[in-house]
């Protein structure tokens, strides 16, 4: 069964990092896998504070990916920020029937839009923003519908 | 993605707090992608 397990400061235990790290497959490239582990450990620590929420996308016992969100602002505009997006190595680039024939990354981005629209109704969010890890990802996100702010590396979707 | 590694430590990168008038105008004039938002918000997500 497909589910998005939500972790906040209210339900995240000190073991969250251990549990999450043990459930996912990292990149085969050693350097990249170390980056991913460092980022996920950091996100799991951030979830202990109220500002960050982590969602773990699971299909039965398989973890497909993770997305961490926090409320922020770009300039004076309240925004929902994608702090981190991780796709389990074995699901990268694959469209899945269980995700409405979307890739896991697209499904999680669209879920972030849904969260942002819910918060928008009570807090007036204006944008969903993210900072791509590299230029290649920047093009992937643009293809998903993000716009670029000139001279800034940040990408955004207007809500 | 708002994390980066600097000096072997994970750092948090926040969006710019000060925007130029031109940047603000670009942000405000960006059209809303209604098709994308409708697709994203019409799906039922099983959050537990």
Backbone of each chain as ProteinMPNN parsed JSONL, in Angstrom:
{"seq_chain_A": "XXXXXXXXXXXXXXXXXXXXXXXXXXXXXXXXXXXXXXXXXXXXXXXXXXXXXXXXXXXXXXXXXXXXXXXXXXXXXXXXXXXXXXXXXXXXXXXXXXXXXXXXXXXXXXXXXXXXXXXXXXXXXXXXXXXXXXXXXXXXXXXXXXXXXXXXXXXXXXX", "coords_chain_A": {"N_chain_A": [[0.83, -1.198, 0.0], [0.51, 2.186, -0.871], [1.972, 4.885, 0.797], [2.523, 8.004, 2.528], [4.642, 8.581, 4.912], [4.605, 10.649, 7.626], [6.878, 12.673, 9.313], [7.416, 14.619, 12.118], [8.448, 17.091, 14.58], [6.955, 16.183, 16.636], [6.565, 13.427, 16.446], [8.953, 12.255, 15.736], [11.532, 10.116, 16.531], [14.67, 9.702, 18.325], [15.849, 7.764, 16.93], [15.25, 8.093, 14.312], [16.96, 8.83, 12.15], [18.6, 6.543, 11.946], [16.71, 4.57, 11.362], [15.617, 5.511, 8.94], [17.882, 5.66, 7.271], [18.538, 2.984, 7.112], [16.629, 1.996, 5.505], [16.887, 2.616, 2.885], [18.363, 2.686, -0.45], [21.428, 3.793, -1.532], [23.23, 5.961, -3.848], [25.399, 4.391, -6.243], [27.877, 5.464, -6.632], [30.513, 6.25, -4.572], [31.278, 8.709, -3.385], [29.041, 10.305, -3.888], [27.1, 8.824, -2.527], [27.947, 9.156, 0.084], [27.487, 11.894, 0.415], [24.702, 11.885, 0.224], [24.033, 10.373, 2.518], [25.005, 12.056, 4.546], [23.332, 14.289, 4.153], [20.783, 13.211, 4.656], [21.029, 12.357, 7.299], [21.354, 14.856, 8.457], [18.892, 16.09, 7.824], [17.154, 14.437, 9.283], [17.887, 15.128, 11.846], [17.087, 17.782, 11.809], [14.36, 17.477, 11.717], [13.69, 17.024, 14.308], [13.262, 19.484, 15.278], [10.699, 22.063, 15.24], [10.522, 23.268, 12.715], [10.923, 21.79, 10.372], [9.536, 19.298, 8.241], [9.383, 15.9, 7.458], [8.703, 13.652, 4.849], [8.225, 10.298, 4.097], [8.068, 8.348, 1.37], [6.446, 5.397, 0.857], [6.006, 2.117, -0.435], [4.318, -0.464, 0.593], [6.763, -2.207, 2.237], [8.832, -1.013, 0.977], [10.908, 1.775, 0.552], [10.417, 4.518, -1.448], [11.173, 7.157, -1.787], [12.192, 10.344, -0.315], [11.054, 13.433, 1.055], [11.755, 16.614, 2.309], [10.361, 19.367, 3.931], [10.023, 22.882, 4.587], [8.726, 25.909, 6.005], [9.409, 29.013, 4.597], [10.843, 32.008, 3.232], [11.025, 33.842, 0.214], [12.684, 36.624, -0.569], [10.33, 38.975, 0.346], [8.255, 37.275, 0.237], [6.189, 34.785, 1.485], [6.976, 31.33, 1.53], [7.036, 27.833, 0.614], [9.601, 25.699, 1.238], [11.583, 23.31, -0.387], [13.563, 21.369, 1.324], [15.045, 19.073, 1.034], [15.268, 16.474, -1.338], [15.063, 13.155, -2.02], [15.573, 10.279, -3.932], [15.135, 6.856, -3.859], [17.75, 4.749, -4.871], [17.187, 2.566, -6.627], [14.827, 3.298, -7.807], [15.14, 5.504, -9.332], [14.47, 7.611, -12.071], [12.479, 5.998, -13.05], [9.184, 5.453, -14.181], [6.242, 4.805, -12.381], [3.444, 2.705, -12.095], [1.922, 2.711, -9.802], [2.231, 5.249, -8.927], [0.571, 6.899, -10.404], [1.646, 6.69, -12.939], [3.881, 8.332, -12.858], [7.223, 9.616, -12.323], [9.057, 8.997, -9.303], [10.213, 11.32, -8.254], [8.724, 13.381, -9.496], [6.2, 12.818, -8.482], [6.617, 13.328, -5.743], [7.274, 16.052, -5.815], [4.878, 17.081, -6.767], [3.297, 16.374, -4.64], [4.389, 18.095, -2.756], [3.472, 20.492, -3.8], [0.758, 20.185, -3.296], [0.806, 20.21, -0.451], [1.778, 22.797, -0.103], [-0.315, 24.305, -1.192], [-2.332, 23.734, 0.634], [-1.302, 24.948, 2.945], [-1.196, 27.496, 2.013], [-3.808, 28.408, 2.121], [-4.156, 29.062, 4.778], [-1.928, 30.515, 5.521], [-1.076, 32.096, 3.476], [0.909, 31.436, 1.533], [3.149, 32.012, -1.208], [4.939, 30.901, -3.029], [6.541, 27.841, -4.117], [9.68, 26.734, -3.396], [13.038, 25.812, -4.35], [16.483, 24.775, -4.181], [18.513, 23.617, -6.541], [20.795, 20.831, -6.529], [22.71, 20.632, -8.468], [23.628, 21.65, -11.88], [22.496, 19.9, -13.735], [20.289, 18.865, -12.431], [18.872, 21.196, -12.242], [17.814, 21.587, -14.793], [16.128, 19.388, -14.891], [14.231, 20.041, -12.944], [13.178, 22.369, -14.073], [11.889, 21.273, -16.241], [9.864, 20.036, -14.901], [8.261, 22.138, -14.232], [9.197, 24.268, -12.788], [10.34, 27.664, -12.406], [13.055, 29.901, -13.183], [14.912, 32.148, -11.186], [16.51, 34.913, -12.365], [20.064, 35.219, -12.194], [20.09, 34.038, -9.75], [20.331, 30.937, -8.062], [18.1, 29.739, -7.259], [14.994, 28.041, -7.747], [11.507, 28.23, -8.587], [7.972, 27.688, -8.083], [5.062, 29.309, -8.828], [2.292, 29.715, -6.711]], "CA_chain_A": [[0.0, 0.0, 0.0], [1.295, 3.409, -0.986], [1.725, 5.84, 1.877], [3.523, 9.02, 2.84], [4.815, 8.605, 6.362], [4.962, 12.015, 8.004], [7.678, 12.818, 10.537], [7.56, 15.989, 12.616], [9.094, 17.114, 15.896], [6.066, 15.525, 17.6], [6.612, 11.963, 16.422], [10.262, 11.748, 15.304], [12.356, 9.664, 17.656], [16.109, 9.871, 18.124], [16.29, 6.691, 16.026], [14.731, 8.345, 12.968], [18.047, 8.767, 11.171], [19.021, 5.141, 11.802], [15.631, 3.838, 10.685], [15.491, 5.955, 7.546], [19.089, 5.272, 6.527], [18.571, 1.535, 6.896], [15.532, 1.591, 4.621], [17.063, 3.119, 1.517], [19.554, 2.342, -1.224], [22.105, 5.019, -1.95], [23.916, 5.931, -5.14], [26.541, 3.466, -6.288], [29.079, 6.284, -6.515], [30.82, 6.34, -3.141], [31.258, 10.107, -2.939], [27.641, 10.755, -3.908], [26.356, 8.134, -1.461], [28.321, 9.8, 1.35], [26.733, 13.159, 0.465], [23.301, 11.559, 0.514], [23.93, 9.963, 3.934], [25.176, 13.263, 5.379], [22.131, 15.127, 4.028], [19.636, 12.559, 5.311], [21.28, 12.458, 8.746], [21.099, 16.245, 8.847], [17.449, 16.32, 7.761], [16.513, 13.727, 10.401], [18.114, 15.954, 13.044], [16.26, 18.998, 11.677], [12.96, 17.124, 11.978], [13.481, 17.1, 15.761], [12.805, 20.862, 15.547], [9.371, 22.24, 14.614], [10.504, 23.954, 11.413], [11.065, 20.89, 9.217], [8.701, 18.096, 8.191], [9.921, 14.91, 6.52], [7.765, 12.637, 4.371], [8.874, 9.11, 3.525], [7.129, 7.693, 0.46], [6.662, 3.961, 0.947], [5.064, 1.176, -1.024], [4.501, -1.572, 1.541], [7.977, -2.0, 3.032], [9.863, -0.365, 0.155], [10.967, 3.236, 0.526], [10.652, 5.026, -2.806], [11.887, 8.434, -1.715], [11.994, 11.229, 0.835], [11.039, 14.877, 0.785], [11.73, 17.418, 3.532], [9.782, 20.68, 3.631], [9.94, 23.856, 5.678], [8.189, 27.198, 5.588], [10.492, 29.98, 4.495], [10.386, 33.114, 2.395], [11.98, 34.33, -0.792], [12.406, 38.047, -0.437], [9.264, 39.2, 1.338], [7.139, 36.403, -0.098], [6.18, 33.509, 2.209], [7.167, 30.223, 0.594], [7.357, 26.508, 1.126], [10.914, 25.356, 0.711], [11.969, 21.889, -0.408], [14.898, 21.308, 1.913], [15.787, 17.936, 0.491], [14.5, 15.483, -2.093], [15.909, 11.979, -2.264], [14.893, 9.146, -4.548], [15.854, 5.609, -3.645], [18.569, 4.498, -6.065], [16.595, 1.609, -7.561], [13.615, 3.85, -8.417], [15.45, 6.749, -10.049], [14.198, 7.659, -13.508], [11.449, 5.036, -13.449], [7.779, 5.787, -13.941], [5.606, 3.697, -11.668], [1.978, 2.704, -12.217], [1.33, 3.018, -8.492], [2.342, 6.711, -8.753], [-0.133, 7.51, -11.546], [2.607, 6.688, -14.059], [4.856, 9.412, -12.703], [8.466, 9.267, -11.625], [8.947, 9.271, -7.86], [10.553, 12.727, -8.007], [7.581, 14.208, -9.904], [5.125, 12.556, -7.514], [6.92, 14.025, -4.491], [7.167, 17.498, -6.07], [3.451, 17.407, -6.833], [2.815, 16.304, -3.261], [4.818, 19.349, -2.109], [2.529, 21.524, -4.275], [-0.475, 19.966, -2.524], [1.055, 20.715, 0.906], [1.896, 24.261, -0.187], [-1.654, 24.885, -1.414], [-3.064, 23.629, 1.908], [-0.788, 25.98, 3.857], [-1.528, 28.797, 1.409], [-5.141, 28.83, 2.551], [-4.125, 29.651, 6.124], [-0.763, 31.374, 5.77], [-0.794, 32.951, 2.325], [2.152, 31.138, 0.792], [3.128, 32.488, -2.598], [5.808, 30.117, -3.919], [7.268, 26.638, -3.707], [11.048, 27.052, -3.844], [14.106, 24.843, -4.075], [17.821, 25.08, -4.693], [19.02, 22.35, -7.083], [22.141, 20.443, -6.106], [23.635, 20.828, -9.586], [23.012, 22.186, -13.102], [21.703, 18.862, -14.394], [19.003, 18.83, -11.719], [18.152, 22.44, -12.535], [17.034, 21.341, -16.01], [15.068, 18.427, -14.552], [13.174, 20.768, -12.227], [12.521, 23.272, -15.033], [10.987, 20.42, -17.03], [8.704, 19.736, -14.039], [7.406, 23.319, -14.131], [9.815, 25.34, -11.992], [10.918, 28.805, -13.117], [14.348, 30.337, -12.646], [15.091, 33.552, -10.855], [17.79, 35.279, -12.979], [21.235, 35.474, -11.341], [19.967, 33.272, -8.507], [20.222, 29.515, -8.391], [16.83, 29.234, -6.742], [13.889, 27.813, -8.669], [10.241, 28.408, -7.879], [6.666, 27.513, -8.724], [4.087, 30.237, -8.241], [1.13, 28.944, -6.248]], "C_chain_A": [[0.869, 1.254, 0.0], [0.953, 4.367, 0.154], [2.871, 6.832, 2.002], [3.595, 9.12, 4.356], [5.356, 9.976, 6.764], [5.721, 12.032, 9.326], [7.794, 14.304, 10.888], [8.271, 15.929, 13.967], [8.243, 16.379, 16.936], [6.235, 14.009, 17.61], [7.981, 11.391, 16.028], [11.095, 11.353, 16.52], [13.836, 9.905, 17.342], [16.652, 8.82, 17.155], [15.895, 6.958, 14.571], [15.822, 8.198, 11.907], [18.472, 7.33, 10.895], [17.976, 4.37, 10.998], [15.529, 4.22, 9.206], [16.695, 5.481, 6.729], [19.109, 3.78, 6.209], [17.517, 1.075, 5.887], [15.774, 1.964, 3.162], [18.362, 2.651, 0.885], [20.15, 3.629, -1.763], [22.717, 4.857, -3.339], [25.085, 4.955, -5.083], [27.858, 4.233, -6.149], [29.334, 6.59, -5.03], [30.711, 7.775, -2.615], [29.815, 10.626, -2.854], [26.85, 10.102, -2.777], [26.696, 8.733, -0.095], [27.593, 11.132, 1.522], [25.29, 12.886, 0.867], [23.125, 11.181, 1.989], [24.041, 11.175, 4.854], [23.908, 14.122, 5.362], [20.951, 14.511, 4.787], [19.808, 12.583, 6.83], [20.942, 13.864, 9.239], [19.595, 16.545, 8.866], [16.749, 15.653, 8.948], [16.742, 14.468, 11.719], [17.23, 17.202, 13.008], [14.794, 18.719, 12.003], [12.666, 17.155, 13.481], [13.008, 18.506, 16.172], [11.517, 21.102, 14.77], [9.396, 22.746, 13.173], [10.49, 23.022, 10.201], [10.158, 19.674, 9.353], [9.283, 17.173, 7.116], [8.818, 13.932, 6.146], [8.56, 11.519, 3.71], [7.832, 8.388, 2.677], [7.436, 6.197, 0.428], [5.592, 3.207, 0.171], [5.261, -0.142, -0.281], [5.783, -1.33, 2.329], [9.083, -1.276, 2.261], [9.784, 1.147, 0.278], [11.302, 3.689, -0.888], [11.465, 6.318, -2.773], [11.524, 9.216, -0.468], [11.862, 12.664, 0.347], [10.916, 15.608, 2.12], [11.305, 18.836, 3.169], [9.864, 21.594, 4.845], [9.379, 25.161, 5.131], [9.302, 28.229, 5.658], [9.956, 31.226, 3.793], [11.47, 33.423, 1.378], [11.691, 35.82, -0.932], [11.365, 38.221, 0.652], [8.108, 38.228, 1.178], [7.206, 35.077, 0.669], [6.196, 32.337, 1.219], [7.301, 28.909, 1.33], [8.633, 26.079, 0.433], [11.111, 23.843, 0.726], [13.408, 21.826, 0.088], [15.722, 20.182, 1.301], [14.828, 16.985, -0.202], [15.447, 14.34, -2.414], [15.063, 10.876, -2.867], [15.757, 7.907, -4.347], [16.504, 5.172, -4.957], [17.848, 3.609, -7.086], [15.333, 2.144, -8.243], [13.886, 5.11, -9.244], [15.158, 6.624, -11.545], [13.085, 6.735, -13.965], [10.054, 5.596, -13.196], [7.109, 4.56, -13.345], [4.088, 3.808, -11.765], [1.323, 3.123, -10.907], [1.382, 4.524, -8.184], [1.655, 7.441, -9.905], [0.784, 7.66, -12.751], [3.533, 7.902, -14.043], [6.151, 8.84, -12.15], [8.296, 9.653, -10.151], [9.225, 10.747, -7.563], [9.375, 13.636, -8.358], [6.432, 14.058, -8.91], [5.374, 13.344, -6.222], [6.856, 15.549, -4.657], [5.684, 17.899, -6.099], [2.798, 17.297, -5.454], [3.193, 17.591, -2.509], [3.907, 20.505, -2.534], [1.22, 21.413, -3.491], [-0.322, 20.512, -1.092], [1.09, 22.245, 0.898], [0.525, 24.915, -0.367], [-2.499, 24.815, -0.134], [-2.624, 24.74, 2.863], [-1.156, 27.368, 3.336], [-2.864, 29.323, 1.914], [-5.132, 29.484, 3.932], [-2.973, 30.63, 6.33], [-0.338, 32.197, 4.556], [0.511, 32.697, 1.613], [2.025, 31.585, -0.656], [3.903, 31.576, -3.554], [6.263, 28.815, -3.263], [8.678, 26.819, -4.257], [12.0, 25.907, -3.535], [15.403, 25.321, -4.695], [18.411, 23.779, -5.218], [20.476, 22.108, -6.682], [23.16, 20.676, -7.219], [22.867, 21.288, -10.835], [22.107, 21.173, -13.796], [20.309, 18.805, -13.757], [18.174, 20.079, -12.006], [17.266, 22.249, -13.776], [15.886, 20.377, -15.753], [13.906, 19.158, -13.882], [12.442, 21.744, -13.151], [11.513, 22.487, -15.865], [9.722, 20.089, -16.224], [7.784, 20.944, -13.875], [7.977, 24.447, -13.285], [10.34, 26.437, -12.913], [12.218, 29.215, -12.434], [14.299, 31.813, -12.306], [16.46, 33.969, -11.399], [18.856, 35.653, -11.944], [21.142, 34.801, -9.971], [19.895, 31.805, -8.919], [18.884, 28.93, -7.958], [15.797, 29.098, -7.851], [12.583, 27.918, -7.885], [9.058, 28.027, -8.755], [5.731, 28.491, -8.041], [2.823, 29.457, -7.902], [-0.177, 29.643, -6.587]], "O_chain_A": [[1.828, 1.367, 0.763], [-0.218, 4.623, 0.433], [4.014, 6.551, 1.641], [2.706, 9.681, 4.996], [6.416, 10.403, 6.306], [5.265, 11.478, 10.326], [8.211, 15.125, 10.071], [8.648, 14.855, 14.436], [8.745, 15.997, 17.993], [6.071, 13.371, 18.65], [8.149, 10.172, 15.99], [11.328, 12.161, 17.42], [14.192, 10.267, 16.221], [17.756, 8.954, 16.628], [16.174, 6.141, 13.694], [15.629, 7.525, 10.894], [18.679, 6.948, 9.743], [18.306, 3.62, 10.08], [15.375, 3.36, 8.339], [16.536, 4.962, 5.624], [19.627, 3.361, 5.174], [17.51, -0.082, 5.467], [14.951, 1.66, 2.299], [19.317, 2.277, 1.565], [19.459, 4.447, -2.371], [22.718, 3.772, -3.919], [25.677, 4.723, -4.029], [28.834, 3.71, -5.612], [28.468, 7.122, -4.336], [30.137, 8.024, -1.554], [29.428, 11.288, -1.891], [26.023, 10.754, -2.14], [25.836, 8.809, 0.782], [27.14, 11.468, 2.616], [24.73, 13.561, 1.731], [22.173, 11.622, 2.633], [23.281, 11.313, 5.813], [23.463, 14.617, 6.398], [20.214, 15.215, 5.477], [18.844, 12.804, 7.563], [20.33, 14.04, 10.293], [19.089, 17.169, 9.799], [15.851, 16.242, 9.55], [15.889, 14.438, 12.606], [16.695, 17.628, 14.031], [14.076, 19.589, 12.495], [11.51, 17.297, 13.879], [12.439, 18.699, 17.247], [11.261, 20.438, 13.766], [8.384, 22.659, 12.478], [10.083, 23.432, 9.115], [10.026, 19.096, 10.432], [9.627, 17.611, 6.018], [8.088, 13.442, 7.009], [9.44, 11.758, 2.883], [6.839, 7.881, 3.197], [8.523, 5.778, 0.032], [4.429, 3.609, 0.129], [6.246, -0.848, -0.499], [5.878, -0.324, 3.032], [10.137, -0.965, 2.817], [8.712, 1.732, 0.126], [12.324, 3.303, -1.455], [12.331, 6.544, -3.618], [10.671, 8.811, 0.322], [12.478, 13.058, -0.644], [10.078, 15.264, 2.954], [11.821, 19.429, 2.222], [9.784, 21.139, 5.986], [9.536, 25.476, 3.951], [10.038, 28.309, 6.641], [8.748, 31.461, 3.769], [12.663, 33.284, 1.646], [10.607, 36.224, -1.353], [11.502, 37.68, 1.75], [7.103, 38.326, 1.882], [8.172, 34.328, 0.521], [5.507, 32.364, 0.199], [7.636, 28.873, 2.514], [8.732, 26.093, -0.794], [10.839, 23.182, 1.727], [14.345, 22.18, -0.627], [16.925, 20.315, 1.081], [13.725, 16.725, 0.28], [16.506, 14.543, -3.008], [13.975, 10.572, -2.378], [16.955, 7.914, -4.63], [15.881, 5.22, -6.018], [17.901, 3.882, -8.285], [14.821, 1.51, -9.165], [12.96, 5.708, -9.79], [15.554, 5.654, -12.19], [12.775, 6.691, -15.155], [9.779, 6.144, -12.128], [7.374, 3.428, -13.75], [3.52, 4.877, -11.542], [0.298, 3.805, -10.903], [0.675, 5.012, -7.303], [2.121, 8.498, -10.332], [0.702, 8.642, -13.489], [3.913, 8.424, -15.091], [6.183, 7.744, -11.591], [7.494, 10.523, -9.809], [8.558, 11.352, -6.724], [9.059, 14.559, -7.606], [5.778, 15.035, -8.543], [4.455, 13.953, -5.674], [6.433, 16.255, -3.742], [5.292, 18.919, -5.532], [1.863, 18.034, -5.14], [2.402, 18.107, -1.719], [3.605, 21.391, -1.734], [0.648, 22.42, -3.076], [-1.214, 21.193, -0.586], [0.513, 22.899, 1.767], [0.241, 25.952, 0.232], [-3.283, 25.721, 0.148], [-3.45, 25.388, 3.505], [-1.395, 28.294, 4.112], [-3.036, 30.526, 2.111], [-5.967, 30.336, 4.236], [-3.035, 31.482, 7.216], [0.659, 32.916, 4.614], [1.156, 33.632, 1.14], [0.946, 31.544, -1.248], [3.574, 31.483, -4.736], [6.357, 28.704, -2.04], [8.851, 27.036, -5.456], [11.799, 25.141, -2.593], [15.419, 26.152, -5.602], [18.777, 22.913, -4.423], [21.266, 23.038, -6.522], [24.34, 20.893, -6.946], [21.637, 21.313, -10.852], [21.081, 21.536, -14.373], [19.295, 18.709, -14.449], [16.944, 20.036, -12.013], [16.118, 22.692, -13.804], [14.804, 20.522, -16.322], [12.743, 18.925, -14.211], [11.231, 21.928, -13.029], [10.421, 22.975, -16.157], [8.649, 19.887, -16.792], [6.647, 20.795, -13.427], [7.32, 25.468, -13.084], [10.733, 26.175, -14.05], [12.446, 28.914, -11.262], [13.723, 32.62, -13.036], [17.478, 33.442, -10.95], [18.569, 36.321, -10.95], [22.022, 34.98, -9.13], [19.441, 31.488, -10.018], [18.573, 27.775, -8.251], [15.727, 29.919, -8.766], [12.559, 27.719, -6.671], [9.131, 28.04, -9.983], [5.619, 28.501, -6.816], [2.344, 28.648, -8.696], [-1.251, 29.133, -6.27]]}, "seq_chain_B": "XXXXXXXXXXXXXXXXXXXXXXXXXXXXXXXXXXXXXXXXXXXXXXXX", "coords_chain_B": {"N_chain_B": [[15.861, 21.321, -2.601], [17.986, 22.386, -0.241], [20.275, 22.115, 1.031], [23.785, 21.947, 1.528], [27.252, 20.995, 1.192], [29.931, 22.098, 3.028], [33.253, 22.516, 3.839], [33.32, 19.864, 4.747], [31.026, 19.739, 6.244], [27.48, 19.701, 6.683], [25.551, 22.276, 5.462], [22.907, 24.675, 5.759], [21.053, 26.248, 3.316], [19.479, 29.228, 2.83], [16.718, 30.784, 1.099], [17.148, 33.815, -0.894], [16.902, 36.808, 1.004], [16.722, 39.421, 0.368], [15.552, 40.964, -2.446], [15.992, 42.292, -5.725], [14.253, 45.016, -7.325], [13.655, 44.243, -9.881], [13.808, 41.473, -9.726], [11.723, 40.948, -7.95], [9.598, 41.774, -9.517], [9.714, 39.934, -11.575], [9.112, 37.578, -10.179], [6.501, 38.171, -9.29], [5.164, 38.494, -11.682], [5.172, 36.058, -12.841], [3.305, 33.559, -14.403], [0.673, 31.562, -12.953], [0.847, 28.081, -13.007], [-1.751, 26.558, -13.743], [-2.61, 24.084, -14.67], [-0.674, 22.259, -13.79], [-0.911, 22.631, -11.018], [-3.541, 21.894, -10.585], [-3.451, 19.206, -11.308], [-1.695, 18.272, -9.344], [-3.068, 18.794, -6.975], [-5.436, 17.453, -7.17], [-5.059, 14.857, -6.753], [-5.27, 12.06, -4.522], [-3.521, 11.782, -1.621], [-1.991, 9.48, 0.489], [-1.418, 10.167, 3.475], [0.199, 9.32, 6.42]], "CA_chain_B": [[17.201, 21.059, -2.074], [18.521, 23.605, 0.352], [21.423, 21.716, 1.828], [25.043, 21.883, 0.783], [28.359, 20.583, 2.051], [31.032, 23.051, 3.034], [34.255, 22.095, 4.82], [32.89, 18.552, 5.258], [29.85, 19.853, 7.107], [26.244, 20.042, 5.989], [25.059, 23.615, 5.785], [21.559, 24.981, 5.296], [21.064, 27.443, 2.466], [18.15, 29.858, 2.82], [16.46, 31.617, -0.091], [17.563, 35.22, -0.69], [15.933, 37.624, 1.76], [16.585, 40.712, -0.315], [15.438, 40.836, -3.892], [15.953, 43.563, -6.452], [12.91, 45.33, -7.85], [13.469, 43.437, -11.1], [13.534, 40.088, -9.307], [10.356, 40.927, -7.404], [8.666, 41.905, -10.637], [9.712, 38.632, -12.275], [8.358, 36.634, -9.341], [5.068, 38.513, -9.263], [4.573, 38.391, -13.015], [5.178, 34.667, -13.312], [1.934, 33.025, -14.4], [0.429, 30.325, -12.204], [0.643, 26.916, -13.876], [-2.978, 25.97, -13.196], [-2.709, 22.672, -15.054], [0.195, 21.523, -12.87], [-1.46, 22.702, -9.658], [-4.77, 21.098, -10.551], [-3.062, 17.783, -11.305], [-1.074, 17.95, -8.049], [-4.013, 18.899, -5.849], [-6.624, 16.601, -7.344], [-4.671, 13.479, -6.38], [-5.444, 11.719, -3.105], [-2.276, 11.285, -1.038], [-2.24, 8.718, 1.724], [-0.456, 10.628, 4.489], [-0.054, 8.624, 7.689]], "C_chain_B": [[17.774, 22.348, -1.513], [19.667, 23.265, 1.295], [22.654, 21.681, 0.926], [26.119, 21.405, 1.75], [29.495, 21.575, 1.886], [31.984, 22.653, 4.16], [33.829, 20.812, 5.534], [31.704, 18.615, 6.215], [28.632, 20.216, 6.271], [25.807, 21.433, 6.432], [23.68, 23.813, 5.156], [21.61, 26.277, 4.507], [19.646, 28.001, 2.39], [17.956, 30.642, 1.525], [16.878, 33.059, 0.171], [16.486, 36.029, 0.013], [15.724, 38.983, 1.116], [16.59, 40.469, -1.814], [15.464, 42.222, -4.522], [14.522, 43.785, -6.949], [12.612, 44.474, -9.08], [13.12, 41.996, -10.733], [12.119, 39.957, -8.741], [9.326, 40.947, -8.526], [8.568, 40.573, -11.39], [8.888, 37.617, -11.489], [6.855, 36.902, -9.436], [4.392, 38.321, -10.62], [4.591, 36.969, -13.583], [3.75, 34.124, -13.289], [1.831, 31.762, -13.545], [0.174, 29.198, -13.209], [-0.565, 26.129, -13.331], [-3.092, 24.477, -13.494], [-1.892, 21.802, -14.084], [-0.416, 21.483, -11.47], [-2.735, 21.869, -9.544], [-4.438, 19.611, -10.49], [-2.524, 17.38, -9.925], [-2.101, 17.909, -6.926], [-5.246, 18.032, -6.002], [-6.318, 15.142, -6.992], [-4.894, 13.274, -4.888], [-4.121, 11.132, -2.595], [-2.581, 10.621, 0.296], [-1.173, 9.061, 2.772], [-0.786, 9.966, 5.816], [0.923, 9.114, 8.776]], "O_chain_B": [[18.016, 23.298, -2.258], [19.985, 24.013, 2.219], [22.564, 21.419, -0.273], [25.927, 21.409, 2.966], [29.956, 21.855, 0.78], [31.562, 22.475, 5.303], [33.959, 20.686, 6.752], [31.417, 17.646, 6.917], [28.733, 20.943, 5.282], [25.71, 21.721, 7.625], [23.346, 23.19, 4.148], [22.145, 27.282, 4.976], [18.726, 27.319, 1.937], [18.925, 31.109, 0.926], [16.956, 33.483, 1.324], [15.308, 35.948, -0.334], [14.684, 39.616, 1.294], [17.503, 39.856, -2.367], [15.012, 43.199, -3.924], [13.705, 42.866, -6.986], [11.48, 44.039, -9.295], [12.251, 41.378, -11.349], [11.412, 38.987, -9.016], [8.322, 40.235, -8.487], [7.483, 40.146, -11.786], [8.072, 36.89, -12.055], [6.053, 35.989, -9.633], [3.2, 38.025, -10.694], [4.082, 36.721, -14.675], [3.065, 34.219, -12.271], [2.787, 30.995, -13.432], [-0.615, 29.349, -14.141], [-0.414, 25.173, -12.57], [-3.601, 23.706, -12.68], [-2.353, 20.757, -13.625], [-0.436, 20.439, -10.819], [-2.974, 21.219, -8.526], [-5.047, 18.853, -9.735], [-2.841, 16.31, -9.405], [-2.007, 17.074, -6.026], [-6.023, 17.89, -5.058], [-7.219, 14.303, -6.943], [-4.728, 14.197, -4.091], [-3.664, 10.101, -3.089], [-3.334, 11.146, 1.115], [-0.179, 8.354, 2.933], [-1.922, 10.041, 6.286], [0.867, 8.646, 9.913]]}, "name": "protein", "num_of_chains": 2, "seq": "XXXXXXXXXXXXXXXXXXXXXXXXXXXXXXXXXXXXXXXXXXXXXXXXXXXXXXXXXXXXXXXXXXXXXXXXXXXXXXXXXXXXXXXXXXXXXXXXXXXXXXXXXXXXXXXXXXXXXXXXXXXXXXXXXXXXXXXXXXXXXXXXXXXXXXXXXXXXXXXXXXXXXXXXXXXXXXXXXXXXXXXXXXXXXXXXXXXXXXXXXXXXXXX"}
